[in-house]
Amino acid sequence: MVGLTKTIRIPLHEPNKGKYDSLINTLNRYSECINFHLDGAFLYADSKEELHELCYHSSRLDGLSANLVQSARDRALEMYWKGCTHTSNVPLRLNQRIFKLVLRDDTLNLIGITTINGRIYVPLPPYLRPYQKRHLKDITSGKATCNSAELVDREGDLWIHLFVKYELDKPQYQPKTIIGVDLGVSKLATVSVLSKDAVSKVNFFDGSELRFRRKCYKRSLSEWQSNGNDAMVRRSKGKISNLSTHLNHCISKWIVSLAKQYSDPVIVIESLKGIRERIKYSKRMNAELHSWSFAQLQSFIEYKALEKGIRVEYVDAKNTSRMCCNCGHSHKSNRRDQAHFKCLECGYEANSDFNASVNIVKVFREKAPTQPTWLGGRGELNRP
């Protein structure tokens, strides 16, 4: 069995002023409590026990419950180890002791949340989307569990993020069709299908639009900041990230849909562990590489494939861009530039990303693992 967690984002349905103020004030106190613990972590203590002893009793004076203080302490430690400093508007992390779902039918669903004024119950909207209703129904039927959530303030609108967990069986079959996926910057993904020892399908996902929008956004952001246009900076925040996430959802959905067309398929992806430290480009290309969401695309492919019962495997990406998929000769000069590959040994010419995707398939066939390997991750279901 393998766990699959999906994030279901739902707006709270028009809480009255008293409940709304309680939730907003709790979020503000929660952020202040996190900053208080961060100060303690940076100056005095960096372990959970020491931080608890140092900050717990003072934090309780602000009206937060013991469970909320402990949640803030744990979040502060996570931020501390990531090197984060003071922050604001932090999502309120909820566990089973802080929130409760009351699921009755399609028209009356409530969520109870512990606030500085005690526990309050707020209705979920009656106009839930079909997939949201489906997952709430899975919770009530026992097919899934929801033991954690987050309360989020989106510019004054309150949302609840439910983390719904499923336990699924790992696919256990010998693959007949291998689908190789090469990830990159100029081509977000290159997909090659090897069926019956021959490449039967190739598809490229171009990254030029995203690169262009990143470039325009970077230029505009610099102008807004220099002109002191804070409103435009806030309004544009997250737009490029949202576009990247949307593209990754679309690409991963297409790849998994393609795999479903074949019998006993396996999706093979290059393992990009350490790629940012291993590969050195120009300053501009390094900046693009570090801003790319390779891991997100991998996790999207993985959880979508797991839902459909499709195997996903990872192989070492070393030399896959230098090796000739025709004769196996490997040399850095084989790759003439970002887009063109020409083997110095046999003269084979091809698109460099296509060549790499076929090599990923060949590396997998040589290793031929019999058991699936999963990285695990959280699925996001608010997009395609």
PyMOL commands that set and color helices and strands:
alter all, ss='L'
color gray80, all
select helices_A, chain A and resi 17-43+48-60+66-81+130-141+208-227+230-236+239-260+275-278+283-291+294-307+332-334+352-367
alter helices_A, ss='H'
color red, helices_A
select strands_A, chain A and resi 2-11+92-95+99-103+109-115+118-123+145-154+157-168+177-183+187-195+198-206+265-271+311-316+340-342+349-351+378-380
alter strands_A, ss='S'
color yellow, strands_A
deselect
rebuild
show_as cartoon
